[in-house]
């Protein structure tokens, strides 16, 4: 693994006094074991640095990226960025570079995960596959170990490192599928048998699904569904750029959610993933977004903070000049109710395991349309009585979590695979009084 800090320093040195500059260098390994039809068919790994340089020449901003680290390549990267900047219009909203500041002293790193070999991932895949006798299994097991270094011409220097491990897979019958997902800092606790058993159970139980009429149903949403709700609310709502452009539903200080809902972003949580600074080199700290149902803060990068006369919260991401800042270490507060307890309290409703292909129709109201997938089950008289075919929903996520509609919050919080990918949201199950299903998967 290449040490990214000397590379970052060298790039800033090459820019010299010709422009302002900031650079983020990541180095490490990303390794993936893929399986399909219950067999491993691919082991791939990437061990190369990634460099993103931004230069500012008299207010003209340009970026360049590369993967080569020899000095000639670094020189060409710098010259390319400088030449491009000269041809850009002046960016009158450029907020300046981050000043020197120390990030929190946290490190989400596991040595064994950083050095994990294909055999260790294959064992977890084998455990996953073994739970689905007579079914077809597909998915992947991934391990990552990355070190990041940031430097700029204003004196900011920060480094950090992270590991993460993921297993994500499905079991399939001829007419059904069930999925499961686990993620965390370390590969050691990732349990392929546990994940495989959950996926296989859901596939078996949903093999004889039947159609139901659309309409409003009381629901139990598994953590994957909750994670997608939290991801959309965070990225489209608590994004300060969306607020500036009047595209956010957030009204700070208003009780926009049920009082049992808490939502925050916190890289310092021991369960979190990632490094403790953002793409602008700004340190990250805990940011409470929703406390007891009340919206309390927006996620800012330096650009949005300057426009709103406040401080960056450390939520710049690559491309945030376009997309805006958003949280990447999201936690949904847990409750005390088990999923079994939620199900027992419902006379007639649905248990939904996964949302899929979700698209936002109106960011201002958070109306989203999407599909259920990999197991949707009828609840009658306090018990799951059978599987139903996949459904389309059209629902405001804010209204779904509004006061009086959240019946219970689960005690089963975990990292769940949302529409925005794995390792982004730690979430429990939810029991909601009403969710609007508008049809089957064909309409």
Protein Blocks (a to p, Z undefined) as FASTA:
>chain_A
ZZfklmmmmmmmmnmmmbccdddddeddddddddeehiafbdcddddddddddddeehia
cddddfbfbfklmmmmmmmmmmmmmmpccdfkbgbjaddddddddddddfklmmpcfklm
mmmmmmmmmmmghiaceddddddddddddddfeopacdddddddddddddddfkbccddd
dddfblklpcfklmmmmmmmmmmmmmmgcdddeddddddddfklmmmmmmmmmmmmmpmk
lmmnopafbdghiafbcfkbccdddfkbmkbgcdfbdfkopacddddfbgghiafbdcdd
fklmmmnopadehiacehklmnopadfbdcddddfbdfklmmmmpmbdcddfbdchiacf
blmnopacdddeeiiaddeehiafbdcddddddddfklmmgghjambdcfkbccdddfko
ghkbccdddddfbdcdfbdfkZZ
